[in-house]
Amino acid sequence: MNMSRTRRERLVVIGGDAAGMSAASQARRLKGPDELEIVAFERGHFTSYSACGIPYWVGGDVTDRDLLIARTPEEHRARDIDLRLRTEVTELDLDGRRVRARDAGSGAESWTSYDKLVIATGARPIRPDLPGMDAPGVHGVQTLDDGQALLDTLARTRGRRAVVVGAGYIGVEMAEALINRGYQVTVVNRGSEPMSTLDPDMGRLVHKAMEGLGITMVNDAEVTEILTGDDGRVRAVATRDRDFPADVVVLGIGVRPETTLAKAAGLPLGTHGGLLTDRSMRVRGHEDIWAGGDCVEVLDLVSGQERHIALGTHANKHGQVIGTNAGGGYATFPGVVGTAVSKVCDLEIARTGLREKDAHRVGLRFEAVTIESTSRAGYYPDASPMTVKMLAELRTGRLLGVQIVGREGAGKRVDIAAVALTAGMTAERMTTLDLGYAPPFSPVWDPVLVAARKAAAKVRGSL
């Protein structure tokens, strides 16, 4: 009798959130524990949670932290995934095909070998190297642990003055969350307008909405120092022109790919610091190593260049692709068009594709148009204003980007443009789209199609 058995492979996953655990779960669906051992390391306390939901938890819209958790560690372990919480991978030994990890509780370190490796280390909040940045009361918000730490600080703090540094998605959402908590909020922004993911003319609409919410918006301001009191805690945020008193400071400057391990191991990084992968999410030049989520750069289908976009939607898709390939199947991730949506109070903010400066940077010539419309037929109750900006390539008319700012019903209209961008449609072709219409939902000409008509006409006029 032949007693030989095929050796069980081991898949090691670094990172226990969207990309990492999606990859582990998908690989487990394809291969059982007798074929594939899966070991996952997560340095925090939680797995498979919605980081995008943290501002709404801090602001009180989400009442329970656990509502943000899609799958608990116990659920993962029940599927024969060896999940090790509070354990941080500190070194990659690519030649030896192993990783070194340290237990946060005991400090003990050990090596774990792998046949296949998934790197899903996420992103880290940008924390400028300025005096006082590490003072108590200064918070980055990237993980559930970060969110809990901020809530703990808010519970202990007697003052009600908050300063948010940065006015990107996280900064704007955290400013609203702190307003909801009863704080006086000042946002200090180095740009000319909030939401640098929009062109400044569209960001100006967000600026007005923030001020209407009671937020003090300070643009063109460079933070130079976090000032502290005699107790060592934060007391103000200093810029070149003035100081802004603060009992708590939240950093909303943005994030960078967390690729410290990958860089030390000599893995390929792009111009934005993210890992470079092929379409199957394999790290370039490494057959048995995959990477996904906020630590990678992805192909922009509009510009044709690599870019870093930290979004949970992408991370989950990356994980599905990685898990399929690591589990013996085949899948690819073609790229992104850069779609994102957010809100300030009841103002919805959305964008997809390229901004004007993005198009200029990659050498594209274009026409830009901006239109004003309404979310419903103008005569229907509660129709609200909406501003749509569209970029179309000169001569070809190819759609390059869309930005939308408006009230209820505005934000998700960006999905029309995202599909059109992915399909490589022209503004002219968009005008013939057969979109749903009834007065409670849209004017006869949807605002996105009104912008497309205007863009198409402008392109024709330039020929």
Buried (B, 14 or more C-beta within 10 A) or exposed (E): EEEEEEEEBBBBBBBBBBBBBBBBBBBBBBBEEEEBBBBBBBBBBBBBBBBBBBBBBBBEEBEEBEEBBBBBBEBBEEBEBBBBBBBBBBBBEBEEBBBBBBBEEEEEEEEBEBBBBBBBBBBBBBBBEBEBBEBEBBBBBBBBEBBBBBBEBBEEBEBBBBBBBBBBBBBBBBBBBBBBBEBBBBBBBBBEBBBBBBBBBBBBBBBEBBEEBEBBBBBEBEBBBBBBEEEEBBBBBBBEEEBBBBBBBBBBBBBBBBBEBBEEBEBBBBEBBBBBBEEBBBBEEBEBBBBBBBBBBBBBBBBEEBBBBBBBEBBBBBBBBBBBBBBEBEBEBEBBBBBBBBBBBEBBBBBBBBBBEBBEEEEBEBBBBBBEBBBBBEEBEEBBBBBBBBBBBBEBBBBBBBBBBBBBBBBEBBBBBBBBBBEEBBBBBBBEBEEEEEBEBBBEBBBBBBBBBBBBBBBEEEE
